[in-house]
Amino acid sequence: MKYNKAVTSSRRKNRKAHFGAPSSRRRKIMSAKLSKELQNKFNVRSMPIRKDDEVQVVRGIHNNRDGKVIQVYRKKYVIHIDQVNREKNNGASVMLGISPSNVVITKLHLDPDRKRLLSRKNQAAMAKGEKFTEKDVQDTAATELD
């Protein structure tokens, strides 16, 4: 069911928007989950992937491989990792593109911009994180019944 009339649900238009997206929007699309340790440390679930991040592949035939991100290839929506490559018939080694959705970031490359982004996302999560607990729901139900 369509909830927002301003957003299209047309497959054709969504594919055009995705594959014709500018580099700034592709950066956001090419986000990867953080490892459990980093999620607990920064209180953030995912981040746009960056060149010097260390990642672990968790899906596909290259899973459980660790490595450093060498290149973020926004045009093809893939990343190149230093340990993930293959030999061609002529002996040349080529990098294999891995989708950012198939990796988990295990170590962040923190520069000042990234630190600001983490703090901003953390504040938003804290503000939004004021969810009701089961006790709160029971208390409000009890007061409504009285």
N, C-alpha and C positions, 0 to 999 in steps of 0.2 A: 504494500500500500504506500502510496506517495504522500509524504507529510508536508513537504515544502514546495509550494507552487513555483518558486523562483529557481529551483534546481531541477534540471532535466533528468529523466530516467531513461532517455534514449541511449541504446547501446552505441549507436553510430556517433552521437555527439560526445559521449563519455570517452570513447576510444580516441576520437580526434583531440579531445582536451588532454588526455594522458600522453599520447605519443607526440603531440605538438607542444607540449609544455615547455616553458622557458627554463633555463638552467636553475634559476632561483627556486622554482617550484619543484624541479626534479630533486634538488637537494633534500627537501622535506620528504618527498616520496621515498627517497633512498635512505630510510631510517632503519636502524637495527635495534633489537632488544639489548639491554644491558644484562650482564650476568647477575645472579642472585646477590653476590657480595656487593657489586656496584649499585644495585637497586636499593639495598639496605643502607649503603653508605650515603648516597646522594638523594634518596627518596624520589628517584626518577626512573621511569620504566624503559624508555627508549630515547635514542638520540640520532640525529643525522650522522651518517658515517663520514669519517675524515681520513686523510691520507695516512697518518702515522699511528692509527689505532691498532691495537692487537686484538685479533678476533679468533674465534673457534667456529669451524663449520659444523653445523648440527644436523643438516639434511643433505640428502643426495649421496652419490658414490664417494665423495671426498669427506664424509663426516668424520668427526673427531680429529681433524687436522687443525693445528694451531699455526698462526703466522701473523705477519705484519701486513697491513694494507699498503700496497705499493702505489696503486692508482685507483681513483674513483672515476669510472668511465660513465659520465652522466648521459652521454648520447645513447649508449646501449643499455642503460640501467643495470650495469654490472660493476663489480669491484674485482681488482686483481690482487691476489695474495701471494706473498713471496714463496710459500711452500707448495702452492697448487699450480703445477704446470705439466706439460706432456711433451714427449719427444715426437717430432715429425719423422717421416721416412728418410729425409735427407740428413737427419741428426740434429736439426735445429730444435731448440726448446721454445715452446710458445706458452704464454700465460693463458689460463682458462678463466673465463668470466664466471663469477659466482654472484648470484642474486643476494642483495643485502638482507632479504627476508630469511635466508637460509643460514645466517651467521648470528653469533652472539658476541657482543663486544666484551672482552675480558680485561682490557686495560685501555683507559682513555688517554689520548694526547691532550693535556690541558694547557690551553693558552688563555689569555685574558678574556677573549670573546666567548670561549667555551665555558669558562667559569661563570661569566655573567648569565649565559643561557641556563646553566644548571641552577643558579640561584633563583632565576626568574621562574623556571619550571617548578622548583621546589616550593616557592611561595604560592604559586597557583595551586599546587597539589595540597598544600596545607590549608588554604582557604576553602578549597572544594572538598577537602577530606573530612569536613565536619558532618559525617554521616550519622544517622541515628543508630544507636545500639538497640539490642532487643529490650533492654531495660527501659530505655526512653520510650519505645513503642508501647510497652505495657503500662508505663506511668501515664502516658497521654490517653490510652484506652480507659484506664481506671478513672481518670478525672472526667472523661466524657460520659461515662456511665453514671457518675454521681450526680 
